[in-house]
Amino acid sequence: MRLTVFWERMRAQFGDVYAESVAKDFVLAGLGERTVDKALADGEDAKVVWRAVCETFNVPEPLR
């Protein structure tokens, strides 16, 4: 998954402003107790990060 697609999905799920907050502020167990921003900065695949977001926030199936 490209980062542009990842961020499009984040904005679709959370809205422009809240998507940034989720990425910066929420620590996800599925990412090894890292935030989205930290996981991406560490080189984690965007698809893996998106799956962790989906699991944590119960993203509806059509947006997965």
N, CA, C, O and CB atoms as a CASP TS submission, in Angstrom:
PFRMAT TS
TARGET T0000
AUTHOR 0000-0000-0000
METHOD Language model
MODEL 1
PARENT N/A
ATOM      1  N   MET     1       0.853  -1.177   0.000  1.00  0.00           N
ATOM      2  CA  MET     1       0.000   0.000   0.000  1.00  0.00           C
ATOM      3  C   MET     1       0.899   1.240   0.000  1.00  0.00           C
ATOM      4  O   MET     1       1.865   1.323   0.758  1.00  0.00           O
ATOM      5  CB  MET     1      -0.970  -0.002   1.233  1.00  0.00           C
ATOM      6  N   ARG     2       0.573   2.163  -0.831  1.00  0.00           N
ATOM      7  CA  ARG     2       1.321   3.426  -0.867  1.00  0.00           C
ATOM      8  C   ARG     2       0.887   4.318   0.288  1.00  0.00           C
ATOM      9  O   ARG     2      -0.236   4.225   0.783  1.00  0.00           O
ATOM     10  CB  ARG     2       1.111   4.155  -2.220  1.00  0.00           C
ATOM     11  N   LEU     3       1.794   5.172   0.697  1.00  0.00           N
ATOM     12  CA  LEU     3       1.469   6.095   1.796  1.00  0.00           C
ATOM     13  C   LEU     3       0.307   7.014   1.433  1.00  0.00           C
ATOM     14  O   LEU     3      -0.505   7.359   2.291  1.00  0.00           O
ATOM     15  CB  LEU     3       2.697   6.935   2.164  1.00  0.00           C
ATOM     16  N   THR     4       0.228   7.409   0.171  1.00  0.00           N
ATOM     17  CA  THR     4      -0.885   8.283  -0.229  1.00  0.00           C
ATOM     18  C   THR     4      -2.231   7.582  -0.022  1.00  0.00           C
ATOM     19  O   THR     4      -3.194   8.206   0.424  1.00  0.00           O
ATOM     20  CB  THR     4      -0.730   8.711  -1.707  1.00  0.00           C
ATOM     21  N   VAL     5      -2.297   6.298  -0.344  1.00  0.00           N
ATOM     22  CA  VAL     5      -3.522   5.534  -0.137  1.00  0.00           C
ATOM     23  C   VAL     5      -3.801   5.382   1.361  1.00  0.00           C
ATOM     24  O   VAL     5      -4.941   5.508   1.809  1.00  0.00           O
ATOM     25  CB  VAL     5      -3.419   4.146  -0.814  1.00  0.00           C
ATOM     26  N   PHE     6      -2.744   5.112   2.122  1.00  0.00           N
ATOM     27  CA  PHE     6      -2.890   4.995   3.573  1.00  0.00           C
ATOM     28  C   PHE     6      -3.519   6.271   4.145  1.00  0.00           C
ATOM     29  O   PHE     6      -4.487   6.199   4.902  1.00  0.00           O
ATOM     30  CB  PHE     6      -1.516   4.722   4.239  1.00  0.00           C
ATOM     31  N   TRP     7      -2.975   7.427   3.788  1.00  0.00           N
ATOM     32  CA  TRP     7      -3.486   8.680   4.341  1.00  0.00           C
ATOM     33  C   TRP     7      -4.880   9.010   3.823  1.00  0.00           C
ATOM     34  O   TRP     7      -5.671   9.620   4.542  1.00  0.00           O
ATOM     35  CB  TRP     7      -2.538   9.816   4.014  1.00  0.00           C
ATOM     36  N   GLU     8      -5.194   8.622   2.601  1.00  0.00           N
ATOM     37  CA  GLU     8      -6.561   8.795   2.094  1.00  0.00           C
ATOM     38  C   GLU     8      -7.544   7.998   2.950  1.00  0.00           C
ATOM     39  O   GLU     8      -8.620   8.488   3.291  1.00  0.00           O
ATOM     40  CB  GLU     8      -6.657   8.351   0.610  1.00  0.00           C
ATOM     41  N   ARG     9      -7.166   6.776   3.292  1.00  0.00           N
ATOM     42  CA  ARG     9      -8.036   5.932   4.119  1.00  0.00           C
ATOM     43  C   ARG     9      -8.147   6.480   5.542  1.00  0.00           C
ATOM     44  O   ARG     9      -9.223   6.460   6.139  1.00  0.00           O
ATOM     45  CB  ARG     9      -7.506   4.488   4.153  1.00  0.00           C
ATOM     46  N   MET    10      -7.040   6.962   6.073  1.00  0.00           N
ATOM     47  CA  MET    10      -7.085   7.563   7.410  1.00  0.00           C
ATOM     48  C   MET    10      -8.036   8.754   7.423  1.00  0.00           C
ATOM     49  O   MET    10      -8.856   8.885   8.332  1.00  0.00           O
ATOM     50  CB  MET    10      -5.672   8.002   7.861  1.00  0.00           C
ATOM     51  N   ARG    11      -7.931   9.625   6.416  1.00  0.00           N
ATOM     52  CA  ARG    11      -8.811  10.799   6.355  1.00  0.00           C
ATOM     53  C   ARG    11     -10.269  10.400   6.130  1.00  0.00           C
ATOM     54  O   ARG    11     -11.179  11.027   6.673  1.00  0.00           O
ATOM     55  CB  ARG    11      -8.353  11.746   5.239  1.00  0.00           C
ATOM     56  N   ALA    12     -10.488   9.356   5.329  1.00  0.00           N
ATOM     57  CA  ALA    12     -11.860   8.892   5.087  1.00  0.00           C
ATOM     58  C   ALA    12     -12.487   8.370   6.374  1.00  0.00           C
ATOM     59  O   ALA    12     -13.676   8.573   6.618  1.00  0.00           O
ATOM     60  CB  ALA    12     -11.878   7.794   4.005  1.00  0.00           C
ATOM     61  N   GLN    13     -11.693   7.702   7.189  1.00  0.00           N
ATOM     62  CA  GLN    13     -12.205   7.121   8.432  1.00  0.00           C
ATOM     63  C   GLN    13     -12.350   8.156   9.540  1.00  0.00           C
ATOM     64  O   GLN    13     -13.360   8.169  10.243  1.00  0.00           O
ATOM     65  CB  GLN    13     -11.292   6.007   8.897  1.00  0.00           C
ATOM     66  N   PHE    14     -11.355   9.024   9.704  1.00  0.00           N
ATOM     67  CA  PHE    14     -11.302   9.907  10.873  1.00  0.00           C
ATOM     68  C   PHE    14     -11.509  11.387  10.577  1.00  0.00           C
ATOM     69  O   PHE    14     -11.714  12.170  11.504  1.00  0.00           O
ATOM     70  CB  PHE    14      -9.999   9.739  11.545  1.00  0.00           C
ATOM     71  N   GLY    15     -11.460  11.787   9.322  1.00  0.00           N
ATOM     72  CA  GLY    15     -11.495  13.206   8.980  1.00  0.00           C
ATOM     73  C   GLY    15     -10.079  13.760   8.954  1.00  0.00           C
ATOM     74  O   GLY    15      -9.158  13.155   9.503  1.00  0.00           O
ATOM     75  N   ASP    16      -9.912  14.901   8.321  1.00  0.00           N
ATOM     76  CA  ASP    16      -8.581  15.474   8.111  1.00  0.00           C
ATOM     77  C   ASP    16      -7.812  15.726   9.406  1.00  0.00           C
ATOM     78  O   ASP    16      -6.673  15.282   9.549  1.00  0.00           O
ATOM     79  CB  ASP    16      -8.704  16.761   7.351  1.00  0.00           C
ATOM     80  N   VAL    17      -8.413  16.416  10.323  1.00  0.00           N
ATOM     81  CA  VAL    17      -7.713  16.814  11.541  1.00  0.00           C
ATOM     82  C   VAL    17      -7.533  15.634  12.498  1.00  0.00           C
ATOM     83  O   VAL    17      -6.447  15.433  13.041  1.00  0.00           O
ATOM     84  CB  VAL    17      -8.471  17.941  12.238  1.00  0.00           C
ATOM     85  N   TYR    18      -8.583  14.864  12.702  1.00  0.00           N
ATOM     86  CA  TYR    18      -8.508  13.767  13.666  1.00  0.00           C
ATOM     87  C   TYR    18      -7.567  12.662  13.190  1.00  0.00           C
ATOM     88  O   TYR    18      -6.951  11.986  14.014  1.00  0.00           O
ATOM     89  CB  TYR    18      -9.900  13.192  13.918  1.00  0.00           C
ATOM     90  N   ALA    19      -7.445  12.467  11.874  1.00  0.00           N
ATOM     91  CA  ALA    19      -6.524  11.452  11.339  1.00  0.00           C
ATOM     92  C   ALA    19      -5.099  11.753  11.790  1.00  0.00           C
ATOM     93  O   ALA    19      -4.361  10.843  12.168  1.00  0.00           O
ATOM     94  CB  ALA    19      -6.600  11.399   9.788  1.00  0.00           C
ATOM     95  N   GLU    20      -4.713  13.012  11.750  1.00  0.00           N
ATOM     96  CA  GLU    20      -3.370  13.399  12.196  1.00  0.00           C
ATOM     97  C   GLU    20      -3.206  13.155  13.693  1.00  0.00           C
ATOM     98  O   GLU    20      -2.147  12.715  14.142  1.00  0.00           O
ATOM     99  CB  GLU    20      -3.098  14.880  11.869  1.00  0.00           C
ATOM    100  N   SER    21      -4.244  13.438  14.454  1.00  0.00           N
ATOM    101  CA  SER    21      -4.194  13.216  15.892  1.00  0.00           C
ATOM    102  C   SER    21      -4.077  11.731  16.216  1.00  0.00           C
ATOM    103  O   SER    21      -3.288  11.342  17.076  1.00  0.00           O
ATOM    104  CB  SER    21      -5.433  13.804  16.563  1.00  0.00           C
ATOM    105  N   VAL    22      -4.852  10.909  15.534  1.00  0.00           N
ATOM    106  CA  VAL    22      -4.778   9.462  15.743  1.00  0.00           C
ATOM    107  C   VAL    22      -3.362   8.979  15.449  1.00  0.00           C
ATOM    108  O   VAL    22      -2.796   8.200  16.216  1.00  0.00           O
ATOM    109  CB  VAL    22      -5.808   8.716  14.847  1.00  0.00           C
ATOM    110  N   ALA    23      -2.800   9.438  14.349  1.00  0.00           N
ATOM    111  CA  ALA    23      -1.459   8.999  13.947  1.00  0.00           C
ATOM    112  C   ALA    23      -0.390   9.432  14.943  1.00  0.00           C
ATOM    113  O   ALA    23       0.583   8.712  15.168  1.00  0.00           O
ATOM    114  CB  ALA    23      -1.122   9.543  12.568  1.00  0.00           C
ATOM    115  N   LYS    24      -0.568  10.578  15.525  1.00  0.00           N
ATOM    116  CA  LYS    24       0.445  11.146  16.414  1.00  0.00           C
ATOM    117  C   LYS    24       0.280  10.720  17.866  1.00  0.00           C
ATOM    118  O   LYS    24       1.272  10.531  18.570  1.00  0.00           O
ATOM    119  CB  LYS    24       0.408  12.641  16.332  1.00  0.00           C
ATOM    120  N   ASP    25      -0.951  10.567  18.320  1.00  0.00           N
ATOM    121  CA  ASP    25      -1.209  10.450  19.748  1.00  0.00           C
ATOM    122  C   ASP    25      -1.565   9.057  20.268  1.00  0.00           C
ATOM    123  O   ASP    25      -1.342   8.772  21.444  1.00  0.00           O
ATOM    124  CB  ASP    25      -2.287  11.356  20.093  1.00  0.00           C
ATOM    125  N   PHE    26      -2.106   8.193  19.431  1.00  0.00           N
ATOM    126  CA  PHE    26      -2.569   6.890  19.908  1.00  0.00           C
ATOM    127  C   PHE    26      -1.490   5.825  19.760  1.00  0.00           C
ATOM    128  O   PHE    26      -0.940   5.630  18.676  1.00  0.00           O
ATOM    129  CB  PHE    26      -3.825   6.465  19.153  1.00  0.00           C
ATOM    130  N   VAL    27      -1.195   5.137  20.860  1.00  0.00           N
ATOM    131  CA  VAL    27      -0.241   4.028  20.860  1.00  0.00           C
ATOM    132  C   VAL    27      -1.044   2.753  20.604  1.00  0.00           C
ATOM    133  O   VAL    27      -1.996   2.454  21.324  1.00  0.00           O
ATOM    134  CB  VAL    27       0.570   3.944  22.226  1.00  0.00           C
ATOM    135  N   LEU    28      -0.654   2.014  19.582  1.00  0.00           N
ATOM    136  CA  LEU    28      -1.384   0.817  19.188  1.00  0.00           C
ATOM    137  C   LEU    28      -0.602  -0.436  19.551  1.00  0.00           C
ATOM    138  O   LEU    28       0.574  -0.574  19.211  1.00  0.00           O
ATOM    139  CB  LEU    28      -1.681   0.841  17.688  1.00  0.00           C
ATOM    140  N   ALA    29      -1.272  -1.345  20.245  1.00  0.00           N
ATOM    141  CA  ALA    29      -0.638  -2.609  20.624  1.00  0.00           C
ATOM    142  C   ALA    29      -0.213  -3.392  19.391  1.00  0.00           C
ATOM    143  O   ALA    29       0.828  -4.049  19.393  1.00  0.00           O
ATOM    144  CB  ALA    29      -1.589  -3.454  21.483  1.00  0.00           C
ATOM    145  N   GLY    30      -1.022  -3.321  18.338  1.00  0.00           N
ATOM    146  CA  GLY    30      -0.723  -4.039  17.111  1.00  0.00           C
ATOM    147  C   GLY    30       0.507  -3.539  16.376  1.00  0.00           C
ATOM    148  O   GLY    30       0.977  -4.165  15.426  1.00  0.00           O
ATOM    149  N   LEU    31       1.013  -2.419  16.822  1.00  0.00           N
ATOM    150  CA  LEU    31       2.235  -1.859  16.227  1.00  0.00           C
ATOM    151  C   LEU    31       3.393  -1.921  17.212  1.00  0.00           C
ATOM    152  O   LEU    31       4.348  -1.151  17.115  1.00  0.00           O
ATOM    153  CB  LEU    31       2.002  -0.404  15.779  1.00  0.00           C
ATOM    154  N   GLY    32       3.298  -2.830  18.146  1.00  0.00           N
ATOM    155  CA  GLY    32       4.382  -2.962  19.124  1.00  0.00           C
ATOM    156  C   GLY    32       4.462  -1.781  20.070  1.00  0.00           C
ATOM    157  O   GLY    32       5.546  -1.316  20.426  1.00  0.00           O
ATOM    158  N   GLU    33       3.280  -1.302  20.475  1.00  0.00           N
ATOM    159  CA  GLU    33       3.188  -0.159  21.397  1.00  0.00           C
ATOM    160  C   GLU    33       3.812   1.106  20.802  1.00  0.00           C
ATOM    161  O   GLU    33       4.455   1.887  21.505  1.00  0.00           O
ATOM    162  CB  GLU    33       3.873  -0.496  22.727  1.00  0.00           C
ATOM    163  N   ARG    34       3.613   1.290  19.502  1.00  0.00           N
ATOM    164  CA  ARG    34       4.078   2.509  18.813  1.00  0.00           C
ATOM    165  C   ARG    34       2.877   3.260  18.264  1.00  0.00           C
ATOM    166  O   ARG    34       1.794   2.697  18.103  1.00  0.00           O
ATOM    167  CB  ARG    34       5.080   2.164  17.663  1.00  0.00           C
ATOM    168  N   THR    35       3.082   4.527  17.981  1.00  0.00           N
ATOM    169  CA  THR    35       2.067   5.298  17.279  1.00  0.00           C
ATOM    170  C   THR    35       2.171   4.993  15.791  1.00  0.00           C
ATOM    171  O   THR    35       3.152   4.407  15.333  1.00  0.00           O
ATOM    172  CB  THR    35       2.227   6.823  17.552  1.00  0.00           C
ATOM    173  N   VAL    36       1.159   5.395  15.048  1.00  0.00           N
ATOM    174  CA  VAL    36       1.196   5.253  13.591  1.00  0.00           C
ATOM    175  C   VAL    36       2.395   5.994  13.029  1.00  0.00           C
ATOM    176  O   VAL    36       3.140   5.445  12.217  1.00  0.00           O
ATOM    177  CB  VAL    36      -0.107   5.779  12.952  1.00  0.00           C
ATOM    178  N   ASP    37       2.588   7.232  13.452  1.00  0.00           N
ATOM    179  CA  ASP    37       3.712   8.030  12.955  1.00  0.00           C
ATOM    180  C   ASP    37       5.047   7.349  13.231  1.00  0.00           C
ATOM    181  O   ASP    37       5.917   7.314  12.361  1.00  0.00           O
ATOM    182  CB  ASP    37       3.697   9.417  13.590  1.00  0.00           C
ATOM    183  N   LYS    38       5.212   6.815  14.423  1.00  0.00           N
ATOM    184  CA  LYS    38       6.469   6.164  14.791  1.00  0.00           C
ATOM    185  C   LYS    38       6.682   4.896  13.968  1.00  0.00           C
ATOM    186  O   LYS    38       7.784   4.646  13.482  1.00  0.00           O
ATOM    187  CB  LYS    38       6.483   5.831  16.293  1.00  0.00           C
ATOM    188  N   ALA    39       5.624   4.097  13.814  1.00  0.00           N
ATOM    189  CA  ALA    39       5.734   2.866  13.032  1.00  0.00           C
ATOM    190  C   ALA    39       6.119   3.167  11.588  1.00  0.00           C
ATOM    191  O   ALA    39       6.985   2.500  11.021  1.00  0.00           O
ATOM    192  CB  ALA    39       4.414   2.088  13.073  1.00  0.00           C
ATOM    193  N   LEU    40       5.480   4.166  10.997  1.00  0.00           N
ATOM    194  CA  LEU    40       5.829   4.538   9.621  1.00  0.00           C
ATOM    195  C   LEU    40       7.256   5.070   9.533  1.00  0.00           C
ATOM    196  O   LEU    40       7.984   4.752   8.593  1.00  0.00           O
ATOM    197  CB  LEU    40       4.847   5.587   9.089  1.00  0.00           C
ATOM    198  N   ALA    41       7.654   5.880  10.510  1.00  0.00           N
ATOM    199  CA  ALA    41       9.022   6.416  10.531  1.00  0.00           C
ATOM    200  C   ALA    41      10.048   5.298  10.699  1.00  0.00           C
ATOM    201  O   ALA    41      11.170   5.396  10.201  1.00  0.00           O
ATOM    202  CB  ALA    41       9.178   7.447  11.664  1.00  0.00           C
ATOM    203  N   ASP    42       9.660   4.243  11.399  1.00  0.00           N
ATOM    204  CA  ASP    42      10.553   3.092  11.590  1.00  0.00           C
ATOM    205  C   ASP    42      10.618   2.191  10.363  1.00  0.00           C
ATOM    206  O   ASP    42      11.377   1.223  10.338  1.00  0.00           O
ATOM    207  CB  ASP    42      10.101   2.279  12.787  1.00  0.00           C
ATOM    208  N   GLY    43       9.821   2.511   9.347  1.00  0.00           N
ATOM    209  CA  GLY    43       9.848   1.737   8.115  1.00  0.00           C
ATOM    210  C   GLY    43       8.821   0.630   8.016  1.00  0.00           C
ATOM    211  O   GLY    43       8.873  -0.196   7.104  1.00  0.00           O
ATOM    212  N   GLU    44       7.881   0.611   8.960  1.00  0.00           N
ATOM    213  CA  GLU    44       6.821  -0.407   8.918  1.00  0.00           C
ATOM    214  C   GLU    44       5.995  -0.205   7.650  1.00  0.00           C
ATOM    215  O   GLU    44       5.715   0.929   7.260  1.00  0.00           O
ATOM    216  CB  GLU    44       5.908  -0.331  10.194  1.00  0.00           C
ATOM    217  N   ASP    45       5.613  -1.287   7.018  1.00  0.00           N
ATOM    218  CA  ASP    45       4.807  -1.233   5.804  1.00  0.00           C
ATOM    219  C   ASP    45       3.465  -0.566   6.108  1.00  0.00           C
ATOM    220  O   ASP    45       2.836  -0.870   7.121  1.00  0.00           O
ATOM    221  CB  ASP    45       4.594  -2.655   5.220  1.00  0.00           C
ATOM    222  N   ALA    46       3.031   0.333   5.241  1.00  0.00           N
ATOM    223  CA  ALA    46       1.779   1.064   5.448  1.00  0.00           C
ATOM    224  C   ALA    46       0.586   0.122   5.543  1.00  0.00           C
ATOM    225  O   ALA    46      -0.370   0.410   6.263  1.00  0.00           O
ATOM    226  CB  ALA    46       1.557   2.063   4.320  1.00  0.00           C
ATOM    227  N   LYS    47       0.628  -0.992   4.832  1.00  0.00           N
ATOM    228  CA  LYS    47      -0.470  -1.962   4.890  1.00  0.00           C
ATOM    229  C   LYS    47      -0.571  -2.588   6.280  1.00  0.00           C
ATOM    230  O   LYS    47      -1.672  -2.789   6.794  1.00  0.00           O
ATOM    231  CB  LYS    47      -0.276  -3.060   3.828  1.00  0.00           C
ATOM    232  N   VAL    48       0.560  -2.891   6.880  1.00  0.00           N
ATOM    233  CA  VAL    48       0.585  -3.446   8.238  1.00  0.00           C
ATOM    234  C   VAL    48       0.033  -2.415   9.221  1.00  0.00           C
ATOM    235  O   VAL    48      -0.733  -2.755  10.123  1.00  0.00           O
ATOM    236  CB  VAL    48       2.031  -3.868   8.641  1.00  0.00           C
ATOM    237  N   VAL    49       0.423  -1.166   9.041  1.00  0.00           N
ATOM    238  CA  VAL    49      -0.046  -0.092   9.920  1.00  0.00           C
ATOM    239  C   VAL    49      -1.555   0.091   9.757  1.00  0.00           C
ATOM    240  O   VAL    49      -2.276   0.237  10.744  1.00  0.00           O
ATOM    241  CB  VAL    49       0.701   1.238   9.612  1.00  0.00           C
ATOM    242  N   TRP    50      -2.026   0.082   8.520  1.00  0.00           N
ATOM    243  CA  TRP    50      -3.459   0.248   8.288  1.00  0.00           C
ATOM    244  C   TRP    50      -4.249  -0.886   8.928  1.00  0.00           C
ATOM    245  O   TRP    50      -5.302  -0.643   9.517  1.00  0.00           O
ATOM    246  CB  TRP    50      -3.755   0.315   6.786  1.00  0.00           C
ATOM    247  N   ARG    51      -3.764  -2.108   8.826  1.00  0.00           N
ATOM    248  CA  ARG    51      -4.450  -3.238   9.460  1.00  0.00           C
ATOM    249  C   ARG    51      -4.534  -3.055  10.974  1.00  0.00           C
ATOM    250  O   ARG    51      -5.558  -3.365  11.583  1.00  0.00           O
ATOM    251  CB  ARG    51      -3.729  -4.553   9.131  1.00  0.00           C
ATOM    252  N   ALA    52      -3.469  -2.556  11.575  1.00  0.00           N
ATOM    253  CA  ALA    52      -3.476  -2.310  13.020  1.00  0.00           C
ATOM    254  C   ALA    52      -4.495  -1.227  13.376  1.00  0.00           C
ATOM    255  O   ALA    52      -5.195  -1.336  14.382  1.00  0.00           O
ATOM    256  CB  ALA    52      -2.070  -1.899  13.506  1.00  0.00           C
ATOM    257  N   VAL    53      -4.574  -0.198  12.560  1.00  0.00           N
ATOM    258  CA  VAL    53      -5.566   0.867  12.771  1.00  0.00           C
ATOM    259  C   VAL    53      -6.974   0.274  12.663  1.00  0.00           C
ATOM    260  O   VAL    53      -7.835   0.553  13.498  1.00  0.00           O
ATOM    261  CB  VAL    53      -5.375   2.028  11.733  1.00  0.00           C
ATOM    262  N   CYS    54      -7.201  -0.537  11.643  1.00  0.00           N
ATOM    263  CA  CYS    54      -8.519  -1.149  11.444  1.00  0.00           C
ATOM    264  C   CYS    54      -8.930  -1.987  12.639  1.00  0.00           C
ATOM    265  O   CYS    54     -10.073  -1.915  13.089  1.00  0.00           O
ATOM    266  CB  CYS    54      -8.523  -2.010  10.188  1.00  0.00           C
ATOM    267  N   GLU    55      -8.014  -2.771  13.149  1.00  0.00           N
ATOM    268  CA  GLU    55      -8.311  -3.624  14.298  1.00  0.00           C
ATOM    269  C   GLU    55      -8.587  -2.802  15.558  1.00  0.00           C
ATOM    270  O   GLU    55      -9.526  -3.088  16.301  1.00  0.00           O
ATOM    271  CB  GLU    55      -7.153  -4.586  14.549  1.00  0.00           C
ATOM    272  N   THR    56      -7.778  -1.801  15.785  1.00  0.00           N
ATOM    273  CA  THR    56      -7.902  -0.982  16.998  1.00  0.00           C
ATOM    274  C   THR    56      -9.178  -0.158  17.009  1.00  0.00           C
ATOM    275  O   THR    56      -9.834  -0.036  18.044  1.00  0.00           O
ATOM    276  CB  THR    56      -6.705  -0.062  17.132  1.00  0.00           C
ATOM    277  N   PHE    57      -9.529   0.405  15.870  1.00  0.00           N
ATOM    278  CA  PHE    57     -10.654   1.336  15.805  1.00  0.00           C
ATOM    279  C   PHE    57     -11.895   0.744  15.136  1.00  0.00           C
ATOM    280  O   PHE    57     -12.846   1.470  14.843  1.00  0.00           O
ATOM    281  CB  PHE    57     -10.237   2.578  15.068  1.00  0.00           C
ATOM    282  N   ASN    58     -11.893  -0.569  14.893  1.00  0.00           N
ATOM    283  CA  ASN    58     -13.044  -1.228  14.283  1.00  0.00           C
ATOM    284  C   ASN    58     -13.519  -0.504  13.011  1.00  0.00           C
ATOM    285  O   ASN    58     -14.692  -0.159  12.871  1.00  0.00           O
ATOM    286  CB  ASN    58     -14.188  -1.308  15.292  1.00  0.00           C
ATOM    287  N   VAL    59     -12.594  -0.294  12.118  1.00  0.00           N
ATOM    288  CA  VAL    59     -12.902   0.362  10.845  1.00  0.00           C
ATOM    289  C   VAL    59     -13.871  -0.526  10.072  1.00  0.00           C
ATOM    290  O   VAL    59     -13.647  -1.732   9.968  1.00  0.00           O
ATOM    291  CB  VAL    59     -11.598   0.636  10.010  1.00  0.00           C
ATOM    292  N   PRO    60     -14.956   0.054   9.523  1.00  0.00           N
ATOM    293  CA  PRO    60     -15.935  -0.738   8.769  1.00  0.00           C
ATOM    294  C   PRO    60     -15.281  -1.433   7.569  1.00  0.00           C
ATOM    295  O   PRO    60     -14.343  -0.908   6.968  1.00  0.00           O
ATOM    296  CB  PRO    60     -17.095   0.160   8.291  1.00  0.00           C
ATOM    297  N   GLU    61     -15.776  -2.580   7.245  1.00  0.00           N
ATOM    298  CA  GLU    61     -15.222  -3.409   6.175  1.00  0.00           C
ATOM    299  C   GLU    61     -15.064  -2.655   4.845  1.00  0.00           C
ATOM    300  O   GLU    61     -14.037  -2.829   4.188  1.00  0.00           O
ATOM    301  CB  GLU    61     -16.104  -4.618   5.966  1.00  0.00           C
ATOM    302  N   PRO    62     -16.016  -1.839   4.421  1.00  0.00           N
ATOM    303  CA  PRO    62     -15.844  -1.142   3.130  1.00  0.00           C
ATOM    304  C   PRO    62     -14.619  -0.208   3.078  1.00  0.00           C
ATOM    305  O   PRO    62     -14.110   0.081   1.995  1.00  0.00           O
ATOM    306  CB  PRO    62     -17.091  -0.334   2.828  1.00  0.00           C
ATOM    307  N   LEU    63     -14.156   0.255   4.222  1.00  0.00           N
ATOM    308  CA  LEU    63     -12.996   1.147   4.230  1.00  0.00           C
ATOM    309  C   LEU    63     -11.681   0.398   4.413  1.00  0.00           C
ATOM    310  O   LEU    63     -10.609   0.995   4.321  1.00  0.00           O
ATOM    311  CB  LEU    63     -13.146   2.177   5.326  1.00  0.00           C
ATOM    312  N   ARG    64     -11.755  -0.887   4.668  1.00  0.00           N
ATOM    313  CA  ARG    64     -10.542  -1.672   4.863  1.00  0.00           C
ATOM    314  C   ARG    64      -9.966  -1.976   3.529  1.00  0.00           C
ATOM    315  O   ARG    64      -8.929  -2.634   3.440  1.00  0.00           O
ATOM    316  CB  ARG    64     -10.810  -2.962   5.648  1.00  0.00           C
TER
END
